[in-house]
Amino acid sequence: MVSKLAIENNKYKLLGFENRKELAILMIMSTGKIIKVDLGTLIRSDIIDNLNKAEIKNIYKKYYSRGAALTAYDMTDRHENSWTIYVILNLLLFTLYIFANIGAAKPIYIEQLDIIVTPGVFLYPLTFLIVDLLNEFYGIRLAKKAILLVFLCNIIIIILLGISTYFPGLPGWKIDTSYNEVVGHVSSILIASSVSFLISEYVNSYLLCRIKELTNSRFLFLRVFFSTFFAVIIDSFIFCFIAFYGAMQNSDILNIIYIQIAIKIFFAIFNILPAYGARSLFQKCMSSQQTA
């Protein structure tokens, strides 16, 4: 049984070795930056105190064998579990984001609260949780790559949908006009959400990493909540004003913004427990891979 302390990586993560030069390849957790450190220098430095027991064991094994010993970090599939999780998180981020945007074409009236929302407003806050997990496990550099990838995919979808409306419809097909109207509406939503998504998620990533540095990787609930708190405010203002400015009165837009912020902040609080659970599962997965 590996203790939590043994599998926790607060500042650095061992990625592998460069055997010819006897170098350890490390990732700085807060930024995602990759560095190479001489094994002898690494053992004498404070960096080794911030690695887990399995990583330290492999470093000493590699150092005393002068690079000859085979470790788990020399296997070609040593990062398979880690990158599988990274791909899954990217797919979830893309799926939730696109659903939230397409679902925005169907407003929902909640009579009990006398408010109008879209289906996506209940699921979109989960994108902030996923970005938080990407930052937590892979660092800000890879988290930003995931954000940029989703943004670019969204732009491609906008272009392809726009092109599809120019193709002639099947004669007698009754929903051709409706399709073009829906695509036009969804495309405007996608454009507004693309801008708000890119800016708010970058702010979310920056704040998460900044708070992580200030708290020395402690208090996960603080960085998850506060990074999401400010990000949802920025996201709601940018999205609503780009999507509805000129089509609605400013007072009505502000009402929509306030409702969205309230719902998203509620989810920011709700996201704390899944964040702890996901971190625990990730650490167990990585620990079992390293000790296998």
Secondary structure, 3 states (H helix, E strand, C coil): CCCHHHHCCCCEEEEEEEHHHCEEEEEECCCCCEEEEEHHHHHHCCHHHHCCHHHHHHHHHHHHCCCCCCCHHHCCCCCHHHHHHHHHHHHHHHHHHHHHHHHCCCCEEECCCCEEECCHHHHCHHHHHHHHHHHHHHHHHHHHHHHHHHHHHHHHHHHHHHHHCCCCCCCCCCCHHHHHHHHHHHHHHHHHHHHHHHHHHHHHHHHHHHHHHHCCCCCHHHHHHHHHHHHHHHHHHHHHHHHHECCECHHHHHHHHHHHHHHHHHHHHHCHHHHHHHHHHHHHHHHHHHHC
